[in-house]
Amino acid sequence: MLLALGPYPAHAFKDATQTIPIVFSTVSDPVGRGLVQSLARPGGNVTGASHYVGPNMGGKPAELLKELVPRVQRIAWLMNPANPIYRSGAVINRNIDELNRLKISLQPIEARSGAELPAAFQAAARARADGLVVNADSVFSAERETIVRLASKYELPAVYPSRGFVDVGGLISYGANFAEVHRRAAVYIDKILRGAKPGDLPIEQPTTFEMVVNLKTAKALGLTVPQSVLLRADQIIE
């Protein structure tokens, strides 16, 4: 049995064996990445729990940012072009109607690695972005302290995909509860140890989402977090 935390270990394990069961956790778009044949019937020796529910989720962070900062008109949207989810532009295209409703224009900014992040934020500054949405990506998770520091440097109120960013000083996060995703992966391991075949176990998508707000960061940005946001928050950092 092999447990892969993220897409890169999952691919490495799959390349190494076609017989040993592989369970992954926090892999976005496992079908698009070629790890499984379908969500309903993965096939082969790989299954697990994803943290991604599709590109239509993209409108929620923009809506939340507009609620936090009503003056926001142009959002920088940080994505990794090496990630197949964002490479096609589907995340943006499927949320254009929502962004238009919010009267928000979009400035995509790209980074494939931590080394490319400063240039991405410089591009946001040149475009006069007054807000930031960070897409879920393993590169960004690993570089969360750098991203939060750059958002602070450019005074960009930002919505992040997971609470790890807020724990290191980010403003607000909204996304899948990663702890719950990991717990669901453990359930798969138990089922396989009891005789289930990985290829017969449907990929599980998240049902639990969490919002975490950092009031210290809000104060530093000169923002007052609306009561409507505070009441929905799962955790508030003061």
PEUR-V266893 format. One line per field, one symbol per residue. ss: DSSP state (H for helix, E for strand, L for the rest). psi: psi as a letter, one per 20 degrees, with the letter a starting at -180 (. if undefined). burial: # if it has 16 or more other C-alpha atoms within 10 Angstrom, else .. A space follows every 10 residues. Layout:
BEGIN
ss->???
psi->???
burial->???
END
This chain:
BEGIN
ss->LEEEELHHHH HHHHHHLLLL LEEEELLLLL LLLLLLLLLL LLLLLEEEEL LLLLHHHHHH HHHHHHHHLL LLLEEEEEEL LLLHHHHLLH HHHLLHHHHH HLLLEEEEEE LLLHHHHHHH HHHHHHLLLL EEEELLLHHH HHLHHHHHHH HHHLLLLEEE LLHHHHHLLL LEEEEELHHH HHHHHHHHHH HHHLLLLHHH LLLELLLLEE EEEEHHHHHH LLLLLLHHHH HHLLEEEL
psi->ppponrhghg ggghhhqjhp ppprqlppmh ghijhrhrhh nhrbjpaapq jpjqiiihhg hggghhhgnh iphpppopqo iiphgihijh gghijggghh hilprpnpqq pirhhigghg hhhgghilqj rpppqpqhgh ghkhhgghgh hggjlopqpr irihhhhjjr gqqpaqohhh ghhhhhhggg ghhjiqpgii oqppqqipqq pppohggggh ikqopqhhgh hiphqpp.
burial->..##.##..# #.##...... ########## ....###.#. .######### ###.#..### #########. .######### ..#.##.... ##.###.##. .#.#.##### ##....#..# #.##..#.## ########.# #.######.# ##..###### #######.## ########.# ##.###.##. .#....###. ######...# ########.. ....#..... ..#.....
END
